[in-house]
């Protein structure tokens, strides 16, 4: 995306919506001028224009909470930019994940991203073992133990579904999901790897219609 096609306002600015590329959460709203947009494109990190200080600023330059750009899109009127990023820390200067932090919205957001949250916690337990942690125990026991638990939880799901016990099935599916995420971490697979396969299959199915 080039800067020449963007419709900057009378002040030479364009609003930029910053979104988490993995979870879809809206992190913040800032403004870019032509120079900061070009620096964002060139460096792969978010750069903005401060309307109060009248200067460019690089997100995370002082806090370390960098935003790595994964994708840039412009809306149909070409006067708003959507920037999808991977964040190295909180987006808000108050230390919260996003600048939109109403409690009810947080609850909805956490539910929407719960699988990613659990996966991150599992990764943290592998990188930082903790005595008494069940996740740490699984990693210590190794692949055979993890595979055994995946098999056991799969059987429990089948039993719950066969008995038409929705509460039991939901609980067993949650257990299975957790152990699958542990298995993925042990193997070095990510949720994005699985999403890529699903996307490829969907495109193949759409192409065959």
HELIX and SHEET records of a PDB file:
HELIX    1   1 UNK A    3  UNK A    5  5                                   3    
HELIX    2   2 UNK A   34  UNK A   43  1                                  10    
HELIX    3   3 UNK A  103  UNK A  112  1                                  10    
HELIX    4   4 UNK A  114  UNK A  127  1                                  14    
HELIX    5   5 UNK A  134  UNK A  141  1                                   8    
HELIX    6   6 UNK A  143  UNK A  162  1                                  20    
HELIX    7   7 UNK A  166  UNK A  187  1                                  22    
HELIX    8   8 UNK A  191  UNK A  208  1                                  18    
SHEET    1   A 4 UNK A  26  UNK A  32  0                                        
SHEET    2   A 4 UNK A  14  UNK A  20 -1                                        
SHEET    3   A 4 UNK A  80  UNK A  87  1                                        
SHEET    4   A 4 UNK A  67  UNK A  74 -1                                        
SHEET    1   B 2 UNK A  47  UNK A  50  0                                        
SHEET    2   B 2 UNK A  55  UNK A  58 -1                                        
END                                                                             
